[in-house]
C-alpha cells in the first residue's frame, strides 16, 4: 500500500520510501552513494535569502502586481556552458523583459530555465534503432546523447559535472548583471532585422523606439547609465527531476528553521511525476522554495486540488505556481475547469502559461517542431480565459535560445519545414530562436497595451 505524502514525517530522503518515476538505473549503487555524499558537501548554488526574495516576487505576481518571464533551453547541455551561449540567453531574456515592462506597465520578474536544466523525462526507458536497444538519453546529468552503449550508460559522476556547470553558469550570469551588461538595455544594439519581414513592423518599431526614448530620459535625469540605477534581479529554475541530485543540495537553514533546495531558486514538478503518492510530490512538499507544477489535459479537478492541499496546505502566498500546457486546440476546453478547481478551494496560486509543450508536432522528416501561430494562439486564448474567469495570468514560460536556430516554424521571417534542417540543434525539444522569442514578447506587449 502506498503512503500518503501528507501524513509522512518529512526529511530530504523521505521520498525514497515511495516509487520514484523517471529515475536512471545505475549499475554501481556504491558509486552513486559516494557521488551523492560528495555533492552534499559542496557549497550551495543559490542562497536562502535569494529564494525568499523570489517568493515575495511571486506573491506580488499572484496579486497582479508583477509578471513572470520564465525561459531557456528545453535541456541544457554541458557543451553549451560557455560564455557566448550564456550571454545570448541572458540577452534575449532581458530584452524580452524590457518589451513586456513597456507593454504591461508592471515590473517583470526574470526567471531563467537554466543553471541546472540538465535532466529530462522520457516516454520510455529504452530506445531502439536498427534493431539495437539502449537506455534513453535522459539529459547530460544522467548520460550522453550519442547512440552508443558507452554513451547511454548512466554515470553518477555526471551529477558532479552538472553541479559544476550549473554553478559556473549562474556565477557568470551574476557577473554579467553586476557588471552592467549595459548594451542589453539599449534597442540600438538589438538585432531587429526580422522586423522588415513582419506586417506589424511599424507597431514593433514604435515599441522599440519608445523603450529607447524612456531609457534615454531616465539616464538624462539620473545622470548615470540606467544599469547603475536599476540593478536587474535574475533567478534560476529547473525541473526537479533527478531526486538524488535535488536531495544532495537540500539544506536546513538554522536562522529560517526551514529546509531549502539550494540547487536553484524555483524547482518544478513535471506532469509525468506529479501523482499525489509520488516520490517527487513527497520531496517537494518539504522544501521551502517557491515551487511550480506543470499541469495539462490529463489533470482533473480532484488531482489538482489534492496537489494544492499537499504542496501548500497553509495556502502561503508565493508558494505555488501552476504552469499550464494544453495546446492551442485544447486550452479553452480544459483551463476553465482547473481555474474553477483552484477557486473552489479558495487557494491562491500563480498561473503561468507554457504554450510550447502542448503544441509539439513531428514533421514528415521526423523532426519535432512547433508552429509559431499555435504558440501565440494558446497564449491569446489563455489570457482571454483567465480574464473571463476572474483569474490573472501572471506569467509565461518559453523554451527558447538566443541562437539563430531553426527549430520552430513560422514567425515574422516565415520559417517553413524546409528551413528546419539549416540549424536544428536541440537534442530534445524545439526552441524559439532569438527573433521568434522577441516577436512573442512584442505581441504580448502590443495586446496588453490595448487592454
LINHU-V174427 format. One record per residue. RES is the residue in one small letter. SS is DSSP state (a for helix, b for strand, c for the rest). Layout:
res->{RES:RES}
ss->{SS:SS}
This chain:
res->{x:x:x:x:x:x:x:x:x:x:x:x:x:x:x:x:x:x:x:x:x:x:x:x:x:x:x:x:x:x:x:x:x:x:x:x:x:x:x:x:x:x:x:x:x:x:x:x:x:x:x:x:x:x:x:x:x:x:x:x:x:x:x:x:x:x:x:x:x:x:x:x:x:x:x:x:x:x:x:x:x:x:x:x:x:x:x:x:x:x:x:x:x:x:x:x:x:x:x:x:x:x:x:x:x:x:x:x:x:x:x:x:x:x:x:x:x:x:x:x:x:x:x:x:x:x:x:x:x:x:x:x:x:x:x:x:x:x:x:x:x:x:x:x:x:x:x:x:x:x:x:x:x:x:x:x:x:x:x:x:x:x:x:x:x:x:x:x:x:x:x:x:x:x:x:x:x:x:x:x:x:x:x:x:x:x:x:x:x:x:x:x:x:x:x:x:x:x:x:x:x:x:x:x:x:x:x:x:x:x:x:x:x:x:x:x:x:x:x:x:x:x:x:x:x:x:x:x:x:x:x:x:x:x:x:x:x:x:x:x:x:x:x:x:x:x:x:x:x:x:x:x:x:x:x:x:x:x:x:x:x:x:x:x:x:x:x:x:x:x:x:x:x:x:x:x:x:x:x:x:x:x:x:x:x:x:x:x:x:x:x:x:x:x:x:x:x:x:x:x:x:x:x:x:x:x:x:x:x:x:x:x:x:x:x:x:x:x:x:x:x:x:x:x:x:x:x:x:x:x:x:x:x:x:x:x:x:x:x:x:x:x:x:x:x:x:x:x:x:x:x:x:x:x:x:x:x:x:x:x:x:x:x:x:x:x:x:x:x:x:x:x:x:x:x:x:x:x:x:x:x:x:x:x:x:x:x:x:x:x:x:x:x:x:x:x:x:x:x:x:x:x:x:x:x:x:x:x:x:x:x:x:x:x:x:x:x:x:x:x:x:x:x:x:x:x:x:x:x:x:x:x:x:x:x:x:x:x:x:x:x:x:x:x:x:x:x:x:x:x:x}
ss->{c:c:c:c:a:a:a:c:c:c:c:c:c:a:a:a:a:c:c:c:c:c:c:c:c:c:c:c:a:a:a:a:a:a:a:a:a:a:a:a:a:c:c:c:c:c:c:a:a:a:a:a:a:a:a:a:a:a:a:a:a:a:c:c:c:b:b:b:b:b:b:b:c:c:c:c:c:a:a:a:c:c:a:a:a:a:a:a:a:a:a:a:a:a:a:a:a:a:a:a:a:a:a:a:c:c:b:b:b:b:b:b:b:b:c:c:c:c:c:c:c:c:c:c:c:b:b:b:b:c:c:b:b:b:b:c:c:c:c:c:c:c:c:c:c:c:c:c:a:a:a:a:c:c:c:c:a:a:a:a:a:a:a:a:a:a:a:a:a:a:a:a:a:a:a:a:a:a:c:c:c:a:a:a:a:c:a:a:a:c:c:c:a:a:a:a:a:c:c:c:a:a:a:a:a:a:a:a:a:a:a:a:a:a:a:a:a:a:a:a:a:a:c:c:c:a:a:a:a:c:c:c:c:b:b:b:b:b:b:c:c:c:a:a:a:a:a:a:c:b:b:b:b:c:c:c:c:b:b:b:b:c:c:c:c:b:b:b:b:c:a:a:a:c:c:c:c:c:a:a:a:a:a:a:a:a:c:c:c:c:b:b:b:b:b:c:c:c:c:c:a:a:a:a:a:a:a:a:a:a:a:c:c:c:c:c:c:c:c:b:b:b:b:b:c:c:c:c:c:c:a:a:a:a:a:a:a:a:a:a:a:a:a:a:a:c:c:c:c:b:b:b:b:c:c:c:a:a:a:b:b:b:c:c:c:c:c:b:b:b:b:a:a:a:a:a:a:a:a:a:a:a:a:a:a:a:a:a:c:c:c:c:b:b:b:b:b:b:b:b:c:c:c:c:c:c:c:c:b:b:c:c:c:c:b:c:a:a:a:a:a:a:c:c:c:c:c:c:c:c:c:b:c:a:a:a:a:a:a:a:a:a:a:a:a:a:a:a:a:a:c}
